[in-house]
Amino acid sequence: MGFLITSLIFLVVGIIASLCTRICFNRGPSANLFHLTLVITATVCCWMMWAIVYLAQLKPLINPILSEVE
């Protein structure tokens, strides 16, 4: 899968999780805002971790040095 498609999947999952949180944990305006903030933060952090790992494997900073002895 490409970077854009998986990023869109993270976006859709984040929106679905936000809606589920809004529906299932309706306990007042301040609690709803707190829950929504937690869901959005968790989604963004998971996406950033995935993106860093994906891009690090796509273009590594250190190239392996192959020895001719082996």
C-alpha positions as CSV (number, residue, x, y, z in Angstrom):
1,M,0.0,0.0,0.0
2,G,1.1,3.5,-0.7
3,F,1.7,6.3,1.7
4,L,-1.4,8.2,0.7
5,I,-3.8,5.3,0.9
6,T,-2.6,4.3,4.4
7,S,-2.8,7.9,5.5
8,L,-6.4,8.0,4.4
9,I,-7.1,4.8,6.3
10,F,-5.7,6.4,9.4
11,L,-7.9,9.4,8.8
12,V,-11.1,7.3,8.4
13,V,-10.3,5.2,11.5
14,G,-9.8,8.4,13.5
15,I,-13.1,9.8,12.3
16,I,-14.9,6.6,13.1
17,A,-13.2,6.4,16.6
18,S,-14.2,10.1,17.2
19,L,-17.8,9.4,16.3
20,C,-17.9,6.3,18.5
21,T,-16.5,8.2,21.4
22,R,-19.0,11.0,20.9
23,I,-21.9,8.5,20.8
24,C,-20.8,6.0,23.5
25,F,-19.3,8.4,26.1
26,N,-21.7,11.4,26.1
27,R,-21.1,12.8,29.6
28,G,-21.1,16.6,29.2
29,P,-19.3,19.2,27.1
30,S,-16.0,19.2,28.9
31,A,-15.7,15.4,29.1
32,N,-16.7,15.1,25.5
33,L,-14.0,17.6,24.5
34,F,-11.4,15.7,26.6
35,H,-12.3,12.3,25.0
36,L,-12.3,13.8,21.5
37,T,-8.8,15.3,22.2
38,L,-7.5,12.0,23.4
39,V,-8.8,10.1,20.3
40,I,-7.4,12.7,17.9
41,T,-4.0,12.8,19.7
42,A,-3.8,9.0,19.7
43,T,-4.7,8.8,16.0
44,V,-2.1,11.4,15.0
45,C,0.6,9.8,17.2
46,C,0.0,6.4,15.7
47,W,0.0,7.8,12.2
48,M,3.3,9.7,12.8
49,M,4.9,6.5,14.2
50,W,3.8,4.6,11.2
51,A,4.9,7.3,8.8
52,I,8.4,7.6,10.4
53,V,8.9,3.8,10.2
54,Y,7.6,3.6,6.6
55,L,9.7,6.5,5.3
56,A,12.8,5.3,7.2
57,Q,12.5,1.9,5.3
58,L,11.8,3.7,2.0
59,K,14.9,5.8,2.1
60,P,17.4,4.6,4.7
61,L,20.0,7.1,6.0
62,I,22.7,4.5,6.4
63,N,23.6,2.2,3.5
64,P,24.9,-1.3,4.4
65,I,28.6,-1.9,3.6
66,L,29.0,-5.2,1.9
67,S,32.4,-6.9,2.4
68,E,33.8,-8.9,-0.5
69,V,35.4,-11.5,1.8
70,E,32.1,-13.4,2.4
